[in-house]
Amino acid sequence: MHNITVKQIVDYTKEELDTITRWMYNWWGQEENYEYEEVEAIIKNSFNKNTLPQTYGMYINSKLIGMYQFSLVDLEVKPNCYPWLCNVYIDNNYRKKGYSKILLNTVKDNLINNTNYQELYLYTKEVNLYEKYGFKYLEDINTFRCHPQIQRLYKLSI
């Protein structure tokens, strides 16, 4: 039987840093013209306990298979919206097996227990996913950078 946990990453290992950096570099870093070391610095500075950004990892036994972050900035064209749920990610080998449900079911509790915020924003191309976890669709928004450029803006209120 697998031991599945989702926990805040504060004291990180080199393997955790390398895994998350690789995921994010391959997902958005290259496309947005970031250097690998730049993505690594962003990730390294997200392992905070009491301030944002914060990173949460999903583990099967001790293997990191997914993550998400809380961040003050994620979509520069909406500076009045914060904090953000961002970089929600499940490793390719673990997709379509129900792990995202386990991961996303921890967002609200981690927001309540580890921040002072009562709301959380998210933008995504996904439809009918985040609604299951209490996020309310607000509007379609032009990101001016992502593919697709027009994405959906959501808000979770506590």
KEVO-191191 format. One line per 5 residues: number of its first residue (from 1); their letters; for each residue x, y, z of C-alpha. Coordinates in pm, whole numbers, plus 50000, padded with zeros to 5 digits. Each point is the difference from the previous one (the first is absolute). Layout:
REM KEVO-191191
NUM = A = X Y Z; ... .
//
This chain:
REM KEVO-191191
1 = MHNIT = 50000 50000 50000; 50125 50347 49912; 50044 50270 50260; 49880 50321 49827; 50075 50334 50167 .
6 = VKQIV = 49984 50366 49904; 50228 50222 50204; 50152 50344 49994; 50361 49991 49883; 50220 50222 50215 .
11 = DYTKE = 50321 49807 50061; 50050 49867 49650; 50237 49741 49863; 50208 50039 49685; 49781 49732 49841 .
16 = ELDTI = 49680 50195 50078; 50152 50322 49862; 50127 49825 49686; 49669 49820 49937; 49782 50309 50039 .
21 = TRWMY = 50241 50216 49799; 50000 49745 49716; 49619 49979 50003; 49955 50379 49988; 50278 50060 49748 .
26 = NWWGQ = 49853 49743 49763; 49641 50121 50057; 50034 50379 49974; 50362 50106 50044; 50123 49925 49650 .
31 = EENYE = 49689 50136 49834; 50030 50327 50192; 50376 50029 49931; 50123 49941 50355; 50347 49859 50057 .
36 = YEEVE = 49998 49670 50192; 50194 50164 50284; 49741 50279 50015; 49718 49748 50048; 50212 49825 50264 .
41 = AIIKN = 50043 50331 50188; 49625 50065 49987; 49929 49653 50138; 50274 50019 50264; 49848 50323 50131 .
46 = SFNKN = 49652 49846 50026; 50076 49765 50289; 49870 50237 50270; 49806 49911 50313; 49827 50324 50102 .
51 = TLPQT = 50021 50224 49693; 49912 49963 49634; 50092 49838 49775; 49944 49657 50151; 50042 49659 49839 .
56 = YGMYI = 49806 49683 50081; 50114 49659 49881; 49803 49681 49948; 50182 49681 50084; 49941 49629 49957 .
61 = NSKLI = 50205 49855 50281; 50301 50234 49968; 49982 50059 49621; 49894 50349 49891; 49729 49961 49732 .
66 = GMYQF = 49824 50337 49997; 49979 50350 50139; 49832 50338 50017; 50097 50343 50125; 49846 50306 50160 .
71 = SLVDL = 50150 50321 49861; 49936 50372 50025; 50055 50046 49626; 49914 49764 49719; 49820 50201 49735 .
76 = EVKPN = 50155 50345 49960; 49698 50143 49815; 49790 49948 50317; 50211 50162 50276; 49684 50064 50203 .
81 = CYPWL = 49944 49625 50038; 50205 49811 50260; 50105 49759 50128; 50004 49740 49723; 49985 49624 49978 .
86 = CNVYI = 50260 49922 49737; 50220 49726 49858; 49750 49725 50072; 50186 49702 49859; 49991 49621 50001 .
91 = DNNYR = 50294 49806 49854; 49914 49850 49660; 50034 49643 50132; 49728 50062 50262; 49738 50186 49798 .
96 = KKGYS = 49644 49874 49947; 50016 49787 50315; 49808 50226 50242; 50301 50167 50162; 49895 50352 49900 .
101 = KILLN = 49682 49954 50204; 50202 49911 50309; 50238 50292 49937; 49730 50260 49936; 49798 49893 50302 .
106 = TVKDN = 50283 50136 50219; 50004 50354 49856; 49731 50155 50220; 50138 49857 50326; 50355 50107 49915 .
111 = LINNT = 49879 50351 49916; 49813 50020 50333; 50275 49842 50212; 50312 50153 49843; 49899 50348 49883 .
116 = NYQEL = 49788 50293 50115; 49808 50019 49671; 49627 49941 49954; 50006 49971 49621; 50211 49844 49729 .
121 = YLYTK = 50010 50063 49625; 50088 49767 49716; 50018 50023 49624; 49985 49694 49781; 49887 49860 49669 .
126 = EVNLY = 49827 49714 50183; 49619 49994 50003; 49792 49817 50263; 50297 49905 50216; 50055 50266 50263 .
131 = EKYGF = 49627 50056 50051; 49999 49662 50181; 50226 50151 50267; 49801 50316 50070; 50151 50234 49741 .
136 = KYLED = 49752 50233 49831; 50047 50100 49637; 50034 50379 49967; 50080 50072 49635; 50209 49916 49699 .
141 = INTFR = 50323 50196 50012; 50272 50092 49753; 50330 49886 50153; 50200 50162 49718; 50253 49717 50018 .
146 = CHPQI = 49875 49648 50063; 49874 49744 49757; 49714 50028 49969; 50019 50375 50051; 49637 50021 50116 .
151 = QRLYK = 49949 49805 50322; 49745 49974 50280; 50030 50201 50322; 49872 49841 50323; 49969 50100 50364 .
156 = LSI = 49976 49786 50313; 49849 50174 50302; 50038 49860 50350 .
//
